[in-house]
Amino acid sequence: MIGRLADLSAAHPVAGLLAALACAGLLALAVLLTVVDVVEHRLPDRLVLPGIAGSAVLWVAAFVVAGPEAGGAGGVLRTLAGGVVLFAGYLLLRIIHPPGMGFGDVKLAGLLGLHLGAAGWAHVAAGTVLAFLAGGVVGAALLLTRRASWRTTLPFGPFMLAGAGAALVLIPAG
């Protein structure tokens, strides 16, 4: 993501600022949503939905201001498609097995897809895989240590946020 921010900033300082604001907003939401999901097992619409709207506006504006030098229309399409693809994928999981995925997770997937899409398709894939891998490892550890049973529900939002964060930080933008 740092590479994407650098590209946008080099193309136009306002584009870099808009992208940095989108990232700062995601970071603030990630902390808040993690705490709420761990404590209450829910991801409130009053946090997630404005996050989706704000992120979409900031990323689209950043790519439009930056112009073709930093992705332009391709960046806009990739950002929006990332949000739609992750939302649709998680919605499908929700439809297939409703007890396994809350609708808050589906909406959070849309939010994370915007940010991951802005960075690149590799980020969308890696963020998703890392979320499920982290959730699976923690779930298995809890089962093995008998701190949880097969009926125990784990909030998945923190794993989604951690997977997306790891992908955004560790994978170069492309």
Secondary structure, 3 states (H helix, E strand, C coil): CHHHHHHHHHHCHHHHHHHHHHHHHHHHHHHHHHHHHHHHCCCCHHHHHHHHHHHHHHHHHHHHHHHHHHCHHHHHHHHHHHHHHHHHHHHHHHHHCHHHCCHHHHHHHHHHHHHHHHHCHHHHHHHHHHHHHHHHHHHHHHHHCCCCCCCCCCCCHHHHHHHHHHHHHHCCCC
